[in-house]
């Protein structure tokens, strides 16, 4: 049964809430914020399979890939936004031995465009390790936001879009 006290739920809570706490801590210098985020990413990666699979948000930009794709995708997504996918508030974080779900409010911004939305992340675990993740959001708006941030009019596949230049 899914619960908020299962070890996988506690890991997901730290994954999401830990990043939000670093992002929102106004007392941190930019260098310290970056250092803490990099340290946090290393800790998170210890609980992710080397065969990890991500399913990105979007409709036109929906893509699936492994760990190398995820690293490139994350960099590209960040390059197309001033504030990438910032977790703001969480309604529920539940998990069991096999699956986890995160339901909350997220914000992404670029220049004057601030996109705040309710979204979800679904996770699959095997032997206490995260092996798969689905980004669940408003797909058409996801596409519109990230395609508008690309300085070129991109016509390739979703995988090519997310790995372009990274």
Contact map, one row per residue, 1 for C-alpha under 8 A:
1110000000000000000000000000000000000000000000000000000000000000000000000000000000000000000000110000000000000000000000000000000000000000000000000000000000000000000000
1111010000000000000000000000000000000000000000000000000000000000000000000000000000000000000001110011000000000000000000000000000000000000000000000000000000000000000000
1111110010000000000000000000000000000000000000000000000000000000000000000000000000000000000011110000000000000000000000000000000000000000000000000000000000000000000000
0111110011000000000000000000000000000000000000000000000000000000000000000000000000000000000111100000000000000000000000000000000000000000000000000000000000000000000000
0011111011000000000000000000000000000000000000000000000000000000000000000000000000000000000001000000000000000000000000000000000000000000000000000000000000000000000000
0111111111000000000000000000000000000000000000000000000000000000000000000000000000000000000001111000000000000000000000000000000000000000000000000000000000000000000000
0000111111100000000000000000000000000000000000000000000000000000000000000000000000000000000000110000000000000000000000000000000000000000000000000000000000000000000000
0000011111110000000000000000000000000000000000000000000000000000000000000000000000000000000000111001000000000000000000000000100100000000000000000000000000000000000000
0011111111111000000000000000000000000000000000000000000000000000000000000000000000000000000011110001000000000000000000000000000000000000000000000000000000000000000000
0001111111111100000000000000000000000000000000000000000000000000000000000000000000000000000000000000000000000000000000000000000000000000000000000000000000000000000000
0000001111111110000000000000000000000000000000000000000000000000000000000000000000000000000000000000000000000000000000000000000000000000000000000000000000000000000000
0000000111111111000000000000000000000000000000000000000000000000000000000000000000000000000010000001010000000000000000000000000000000000000000000000000000000000000000
0000000011111111110000000000000000000000000000000000000000000000000000000000000000000000000010000000000000000000000000000000000000000000000000000000000000000000000000
0000000001111111111000000000000000000000000000000000000000000000000000000000000000000000000000000000000000000000000000000000000000000000000000000000000000000000000000
0000000000111111111000000000000000000000000100000000000000000000000000000000000000000000000000000000000000000000000000000000000000000000000000000000000000000000000000
0000000000011111111100000000000000000000000000000000000000000000000000000000000000000010000000000000000000000000000000000000000000000000000000000000000000000000000000
0000000000001111111110000000000000000000000000000000000000000000000000000000000000000010000000000000000000000000000000000000000000000000000000000000000000000000000000
0000000000001111111111000000000000000001000000000000000000000000000000000000000000000000000000000000000000000000000000000000000000000000000000000000000000000000000000
0000000000000111111111100000000000001001000000000000000000000000000000000000000000000010000000000000000000000000000000000000000000000000000000000000000000000000000000
0000000000000001111111110000000000000000000000000000000000000000000000000000000000000111000000000000000000000000000000000000000000000000000000000000000000000000000000
0000000000000000111111111000000000000000000000000000000000000000000000000000000000000000000000000000000000000000000000000000000000000000000000000000000000000000000000
0000000000000000011111111000000010011000000000000000000000000000000000000000000000000000000000000000000000000000000000000000000000000000000000000000000000000000000000
0000000000000000001111111100000010000000000000000000000000000000000000000000000000000100000000000000000000000000000000000000000000000000000000000000000000000000000000
0000000000000000000111111100000000000000000000000000000000000000000000000000000000000000000000000000000000000000000000000000000000000000000000000000000000000000000000
0000000000000000000011111111000000000000000000000000000000000000000000000000000000000000000000000000000000000000000000000000000000000000000000000000000000000000000000
0000000000000000000000111111100000000000000000000000000000000000000000000000000000000000000000000000000000000000000000000000000000000000000000000000000000000000000000
0000000000000000000000001111100000000000000000000000000000000000000000000000000000000000000000000000000000000000000000000000000000000000000000000000000000000000000000
0000000000000000000000001111111110000000000000000000000000000000000000000000000000000000000000000000000000000000000000000000000000000000000000000000000000000000000000
0000000000000000000000000111111110000000000000000000000000000000000000000000000000000000000000000000000000000000000000000000000000000000000000000000000000000000000000
0000000000000000000000000001111111000000000000000000000000000000000000000000000000000000000000000000000000000000000000000000000000000000000000000000000000000000000000
0000000000000000000000000001111111100000000000000000000000000000000000000000000000000000000000000000000000000000000000000000000000000000000000000000000000000000000000
0000000000000000000000000001111111110000000000000000000000000000000000000000000000000000000000000000000000000000000000000000000000000000000000000000000000000000000000
0000000000000000000001100001111111111000000000000000000000000000000000000000000000000000000000000000000000000000000000000000000000000000000000000000000000000000000000
0000000000000000000000000000011111111100000000000000000000000000000000000000000000000000000000000000000000000000000000000000000000000000000000000000000000000000000000
0000000000000000000000000000001111111110000000000000000000000000000000000000000000000000000000000000000000000000000000000000000000000000000000000000000000000000000000
0000000000000000000001000000000111111111000000000000000000000000000000000000000000000000000000000000000000000000000000000000000000000000000000000000000000000000000000
0000000000000000001001000000000011111111100000000000000000000000000000000000000000000000000000000000000000000000000000000000000000000000000000000000000000000000000000
0000000000000000000000000000000001111111110000000000000000000000000000000000000000000000000000000000000000000000000000000000000000000000000000000000000000000000000000
0000000000000000000000000000000000111111111000000000000000000000000000000000000000000000000000000000000000000000000000000000000000000000000000000000000000000000000000
0000000000000000011000000000000000011111111100000000000000000000000000000000000000000000000000000000000000000000000000000000000000000000000000000000000000000000000000
0000000000000000000000000000000000001111111110000000000000000000000000000000000000000000000000000000000000000000000000000000000000000000000000000000000000000000000000
0000000000000000000000000000000000000111111111000000000000000000000000000000000000000000000000000000000000000000000000000000000000000000000000000000000000000000000000
0000000000000000000000000000000000000011111111100000000000000000000000000000000000000000000000000000000000000000000000000000000000000000000000000000000000000000000000
0000000000000010000000000000000000000001111111110000000000000000000000000000000000000000000000000000000000000000000000000000000000000000000000000000000000000000000000
0000000000000000000000000000000000000000111111111000000000000000000000000000000000000000000000000000000000000000000000000000000000000000000000000000000000000000000000
0000000000000000000000000000000000000000011111111000000000000000000000000000000000000000000000000000000000000000000000000000000000000000000000000000000000000000000000
0000000000000000000000000000000000000000001111111000000000000000000000000000000000000000000000000000000000000000000000000000000111000000000000000000000000000000000000
0000000000000000000000000000000000000000000111111101000000000000000000000000000000000000000000000000000000000000000000000000000011100000000000000000000000000000000000
0000000000000000000000000000000000000000000011111111000000000000000000000000000000000000000000000000000000000000000000000000000011100000000000000000000000000000000000
0000000000000000000000000000000000000000000000011111000000000000001000000000000000000000000000000000000000000000000000000000000000000000000000000000000000000000000000
0000000000000000000000000000000000000000000000001111100000000000011000000000000000000000000000000000000000000000000000000000000000100000000000000000000000000000000000
0000000000000000000000000000000000000000000000011111110000000000011000000000000000000000000000000000000000000000000000000000000001110000000000000000000000000000000000
0000000000000000000000000000000000000000000000000011111000000001111001000000000000000000000000000000000000000000000000000000000000111000000000000000000000000000000000
0000000000000000000000000000000000000000000000000001111100000001111001000000000000000000000000000000000000000000000000000000000000011110000000000000000000000000000000
0000000000000000000000000000000000000000000000000000111110000111100000000000000000000000000000000000000000000000000000000000000000011110000000000000000000000000000000
0000000000000000000000000000000000000000000000000000011111001111000000000000000000000000000000000000000000000000000000000000000000000110000000000000000000000000000000
0000000000000000000000000000000000000000000000000000001111101110000000000000000000000000000000000000000000000000000000000000000000000111111001000000000000000000000000
0000000000000000000000000000000000000000000000000000000111111100000000000000000000000000000000000000000000000000000000000000000000000000111111100000000000000000000000
0000000000000000000000000000000000000000000000000000000011111100000000000000000000000000000000000000000000000000000000000000000000000000001101100000000000000000000000
0000000000000000000000000000000000000000000000000000000001111100000000000000000000000000000000000000000000000000000000000000000000000000000100100000000000000100000000
0000000000000000000000000000000000000000000000000000000111111110000000000000000000000000000000000000000000000000000000000000000000000000000000100000000000001110110000
0000000000000000000000000000000000000000000000000000001111111111000000000000000000000000000000000000000000000000000000000000000000000000000000000000000000000100000000
0000000000000000000000000000000000000000000000000000001110001111100000000000000000000000000000000000000000000000000000000000000000000000000000000000000000000110000000
0000000000000000000000000000000000000000000000000000111100000111110000000000000000000000000000000000000000000000000000000000000000000000000000000000000000000010000000
0000000000000000000000000000000000000000000000000000111000000011111111000000000000000000000000000000000000000000000000000000000000000000000000000000000000000000000000
0000000000000000000000000000000000000000000000000011110000000001111111000000000000000000000000000000000000000000000000000000000000000000000000000000000000000000000000
0000000000000000000000000000000000000000000000000111110000000000111111100000000000000000000000000000000000000000000000000000000000000000000000000000000000000000000000
0000000000000000000000000000000000000000000000000000000000000000111111110000000000000000000000000000000000000000000000000000000000000000000000000000000000000000000000
0000000000000000000000000000000000000000000000000000000000000000111111111000000000000000000000000000000000000000000000000000000000000000000000000000000000000000001000
0000000000000000000000000000000000000000000000000000110000000000111111111100000000000000000000000000000000000000000000000000000000000000000000000000000000000000000000
0000000000000000000000000000000000000000000000000000000000000000001111111110000000000000000000000000000000000000000000000000000000000000000000000000000000000000000000
0000000000000000000000000000000000000000000000000000000000000000000111111111000000000000000000000000000000000000000000000000000000000000000000000000000000000000011001
0000000000000000000000000000000000000000000000000000000000000000000011111111100000000000000000000000000000000000000000000000000000000000000000000000000000000000011000
0000000000000000000000000000000000000000000000000000000000000000000001111111110000000000000000000000000000000000000000000000000000000000000000000000000000000000000000
0000000000000000000000000000000000000000000000000000000000000000000000111111111000000000000000000000000000000000000000000000000000000000000000000000000000000000000001
0000000000000000000000000000000000000000000000000000000000000000000000011111111100000000000000000000000000000000000000000000000000000000000000000000000000000000011111
0000000000000000000000000000000000000000000000000000000000000000000000001111111110010000000000000000000000000000000000000000000000000000000000000100000000000000010000
0000000000000000000000000000000000000000000000000000000000000000000000000111111111110000000000000000000000000000000000000000000000000000000000000000000000000000000000
0000000000000000000000000000000000000000000000000000000000000000000000000011111111000000000000000000000000000000000000000000000000000000000000000000000000000000000000
0000000000000000000000000000000000000000000000000000000000000000000000000001111111010000000000000000000000000100000000000000000000000000000000000100110000000000000000
0000000000000000000000000000000000000000000000000000000000000000000000000000111111110000000000000000000000011100000000000000000000000000000000000100100000000000000000
0000000000000000000000000000000000000000000000000000000000000000000000000000011111110000000000000000000000011110000000000000000000000000000000000000000000000000000000
0000000000000000000000000000000000000000000000000000000000000000000000000000010011111100000000000000000000111100000000000000000000000000000000000000000000000000000000
0000000000000000000000000000000000000000000000000000000000000000000000000000110111111100000000000000000000111000000000000000000000000000000000000000000000000000000000
0000000000000000000000000000000000000000000000000000000000000000000000000000000000111110000000000000000001110000000000000000000000000000000000000000000000000000000000
0000000000000000000100100000000000000000000000000000000000000000000000000000000000111111000000000000000001110000000000000000000000000000000000000000000000000000000000
0000000000000001101100000000000000000000000000000000000000000000000000000000000000001111110000000000000111100000000000000000000000000000000000000000000000000000000000
0000000000000000000100000000000000000000000000000000000000000000000000000000000000000111110000000000000111100000000000000000000000000000000000000000000000000000000000
0000000000000000000000000000000000000000000000000000000000000000000000000000000000000011111000000000000111000000000000000000000000000000000000000000000000000000000000
0000000000000000000000000000000000000000000000000000000000000000000000000000000000000011111110000000011110000000000000000000000000000000000000000000000000000000000000
0000000000000000000000000000000000000000000000000000000000000000000000000000000000000000111110000000011100000000000000000000000000000000000000000000000000000000000000
0001000000000000000000000000000000000000000000000000000000000000000000000000000000000000011111000000111100000000000000000000000000000000000000000000000000000000000000
0011000010011000000000000000000000000000000000000000000000000000000000000000000000000000011111100001111000000000000000000000000000000000000000000000000000000000000000
0111110010000000000000000000000000000000000000000000000000000000000000000000000000000000000111110001110000000000000000000000000000000000000000000000000000000000000000
1111011110000000000000000000000000000000000000000000000000000000000000000000000000000000000011111111100000000000000000000000000000000000000000000000000000000000000000
1110011110000000000000000000000000000000000000000000000000000000000000000000000000000000000001111111000000000000000000000000000000000000000000000000000000000000000000
0000010100000000000000000000000000000000000000000000000000000000000000000000000000000000000000111110000000000000000000000000111100000000000000000000000000000000000000
0000000000000000000000000000000000000000000000000000000000000000000000000000000000000000000000111111000000000000000000000001110000000000000000000000000000000000000000
0100000000000000000000000000000000000000000000000000000000000000000000000000000000000000000000111111100000000000000000000111100000000000000000000000000000000000000000
0100000110010000000000000000000000000000000000000000000000000000000000000000000000000000000011110111110000000000000000000111100000000000000000000000000000000000000000
0000000000000000000000000000000000000000000000000000000000000000000000000000000000000000000111100011111000000000000000011110000000000000000000000000000000000000000000
0000000000010000000000000000000000000000000000000000000000000000000000000000000000000000011111000001111100000000000000011100000000000000000000000000000000000000000000
0000000000000000000000000000000000000000000000000000000000000000000000000000000000000000011110000000111110000000000001111000000000000000000000000000000000000000000000
0000000000000000000000000000000000000000000000000000000000000000000000000000000000000011111100000000011111000000000001110000000000000000000000000000000000000000000000
0000000000000000000000000000000000000000000000000000000000000000000000000000000000000011110000000000001111100000000111100000000000000000000000000000000000000000000000
0000000000000000000000000000000000000000000000000000000000000000000000000000000000001111100000000000000111110000000111100000000000000000000000000000000000000000000000
0000000000000000000000000000000000000000000000000000000000000000000000000000000000111111000000000000000011111000011110000000000000000000000000000000000000000000000000
0000000000000000000000000000000000000000000000000000000000000000000000000000000011111100000000000000000001111100011100000000000000000000000000000000000000000000000000
0000000000000000000000000000000000000000000000000000000000000000000000000000000011110000000000000000000000111111111000000000000000000000000000000000000000000000000000
0000000000000000000000000000000000000000000000000000000000000000000000000000000111100000000000000000000000011111110000000000000000000000000000000000100000000000000000
0000000000000000000000000000000000000000000000000000000000000000000000000000000001000000000000000000000000001111110000000000000000000000000000000000000000000000000000
0000000000000000000000000000000000000000000000000000000000000000000000000000000000000000000000000000000000001111110000000000000000000000000000000000000000000000000000
0000000000000000000000000000000000000000000000000000000000000000000000000000000000000000000000000000000000001111111000000000000000000000000000000000000000000000000000
0000000000000000000000000000000000000000000000000000000000000000000000000000000000000000000000000000000000111111111100000000000000000000000000000000000000000000000000
0000000000000000000000000000000000000000000000000000000000000000000000000000000000000000000000000000000000111000111110000000000000000000000000000000000000000000000000
0000000000000000000000000000000000000000000000000000000000000000000000000000000000000000000000000000000011110000011111000000000000000000000000000000000000000000000000
0000000000000000000000000000000000000000000000000000000000000000000000000000000000000000000000000000000011100000001111100000000000000000100000000000000000000000000000
0000000000000000000000000000000000000000000000000000000000000000000000000000000000000000000000000000001111000000000111110000000000000000100000000000000000000000000000
0000000000000000000000000000000000000000000000000000000000000000000000000000000000000000000000000000001111000000000011111000000000000001110000000000000000000000000000
0000000000000000000000000000000000000000000000000000000000000000000000000000000000000000000000000000111100000000000001111100000000000011100000000000000000000000000000
0000000000000000000000000000000000000000000000000000000000000000000000000000000000000000000000000000111000000000000000111110000000001111000000000000000000000000000000
0000000000000000000000000000000000000000000000000000000000000000000000000000000000000000000000000011110000000000000000011111000000001111000000000000000000000000000000
0000000000000000000000000000000000000000000000000000000000000000000000000000000000000000000000000011100000000000000000001111100001111100000000000000000000000000000000
0000000000000000000000000000000000000000000000000000000000000000000000000000000000000000000000000111000000000000000000000111110001111000000000000000000000000000000000
0000000100000000000000000000000000000000000000000000000000000000000000000000000000000000000000001111000000000000000000000011111111110000000000000000000000000000000000
0000000000000000000000000000000000000000000000000000000000000000000000000000000000000000000000001100000000000000000000000001111111100000000000000000000000000000000000
0000000000000000000000000000000000000000000000000000000000000000000000000000000000000000000000001000000000000000000000000000111110000000000000000000000000000000000000
0000000100000000000000000000000000000000000000100000000000000000000000000000000000000000000000001000000000000000000000000000111111000000000000000000000000000000000000
0000000000000000000000000000000000000000000000111000000000000000000000000000000000000000000000000000000000000000000000000000111111100000000000000000000000000000000000
0000000000000000000000000000000000000000000000111001000000000000000000000000000000000000000000000000000000000000000000000011110111111000000000000000000000000000000000
0000000000000000000000000000000000000000000000011011100000000000000000000000000000000000000000000000000000000000000000000011110011111000000000000000000000000000000000
0000000000000000000000000000000000000000000000000001111000000000000000000000000000000000000000000000000000000000000000000011100001111100000000000000000000000000000000
0000000000000000000000000000000000000000000000000000111000000000000000000000000000000000000000000000000000000000000000001111000001111110000000000000000000000000000000
0000000000000000000000000000000000000000000000000000011110000000000000000000000000000000000000000000000000000000000000001110000000011111000000000000000000000000000000
0000000000000000000000000000000000000000000000000000011110000000000000000000000000000000000000000000000000000000000000011100000000001111100000000000000000000000000000
0000000000000000000000000000000000000000000000000000000010000000000000000000000000000000000000000000000000000000000000111100000000000111111000000000000000000000000000
0000000000000000000000000000000000000000000000000000000011000000000000000000000000000000000000000000000000000000000011110000000000000011111001000000000000000000000000
0000000000000000000000000000000000000000000000000000000011000000000000000000000000000000000000000000000000000000000000100000000000000001111111000000000000000000000000
0000000000000000000000000000000000000000000000000000000011100000000000000000000000000000000000000000000000000000000000000000000000000001111111100000000000000000000000
0000000000000000000000000000000000000000000000000000000001110000000000000000000000000000000000000000000000000000000000000000000000000000011111110000000000000000000000
0000000000000000000000000000000000000000000000000000000001000000000000000000000000000000000000000000000000000000000000000000000000000000011111111000000000000000000000
0000000000000000000000000000000000000000000000000000000011100000000000000000000000000000000000000000000000000000000000000000000000000000111111111100000000000000000000
0000000000000000000000000000000000000000000000000000000001111000000000000000000000000000000000000000000000000000000000000000000000000000001111111110000000000000000000
0000000000000000000000000000000000000000000000000000000000000000000000000000000000000000000000000000000000000000000000000000000000000000000111111111000000000000000000
0000000000000000000000000000000000000000000000000000000000000000000000000000000000000000000000000000000000000000000000000000000000000000000011111111100000000000000000
0000000000000000000000000000000000000000000000000000000000000000000000000000100110000000000000000000000000000000000000000000000000000000000001111111110000000000000000
0000000000000000000000000000000000000000000000000000000000000000000000000000000000000000000000000000000000000000000000000000000000000000000000111111110011000000000000
0000000000000000000000000000000000000000000000000000000000000000000000000000000000000000000000000000000000000000000000000000000000000000000000011111111000000000000000
0000000000000000000000000000000000000000000000000000000000000000000000000000000110000000000000000000000000000100000000000000000000000000000000001111111000000000000000
0000000000000000000000000000000000000000000000000000000000000000000000000000000100000000000000000000000000000000000000000000000000000000000000000111111111000000000000
0000000000000000000000000000000000000000000000000000000000000000000000000000000000000000000000000000000000000000000000000000000000000000000000000001111110000000000000
0000000000000000000000000000000000000000000000000000000000000000000000000000000000000000000000000000000000000000000000000000000000000000000000000000011111000000000000
0000000000000000000000000000000000000000000000000000000000000000000000000000000000000000000000000000000000000000000000000000000000000000000000000010011111100000000000
0000000000000000000000000000000000000000000000000000000000000000000000000000000000000000000000000000000000000000000000000000000000000000000000000010010111110000100000
0000000000000000000000000000000000000000000000000000000000000000000000000000000000000000000000000000000000000000000000000000000000000000000000000000000011111000000000
0000000000000000000000000000000000000000000000000000000000000000000000000000000000000000000000000000000000000000000000000000000000000000000000000000000001111101100000
0000000000000000000000000000000000000000000000000000000000001000000000000000000000000000000000000000000000000000000000000000000000000000000000000000000000111111100000
0000000000000000000000000000000000000000000000000000000000011110000000000000000000000000000000000000000000000000000000000000000000000000000000000000000000011111110000
0000000000000000000000000000000000000000000000000000000000001011000000000000000000000000000000000000000000000000000000000000000000000000000000000000000000001111111000
0000000000000000000000000000000000000000000000000000000000000000000000000000000000000000000000000000000000000000000000000000000000000000000000000000000000011111111100
0000000000000000000000000000000000000000000000000000000000001000000000000000000000000000000000000000000000000000000000000000000000000000000000000000000001011111111100
0000000000000000000000000000000000000000000000000000000000001000000000011001100000000000000000000000000000000000000000000000000000000000000000000000000000000111111100
0000000000000000000000000000000000000000000000000000000000000000000010011001000000000000000000000000000000000000000000000000000000000000000000000000000000000011111111
0000000000000000000000000000000000000000000000000000000000000000000000000001000000000000000000000000000000000000000000000000000000000000000000000000000000000001111111
0000000000000000000000000000000000000000000000000000000000000000000000000001000000000000000000000000000000000000000000000000000000000000000000000000000000000000001111
0000000000000000000000000000000000000000000000000000000000000000000000010011000000000000000000000000000000000000000000000000000000000000000000000000000000000000001111
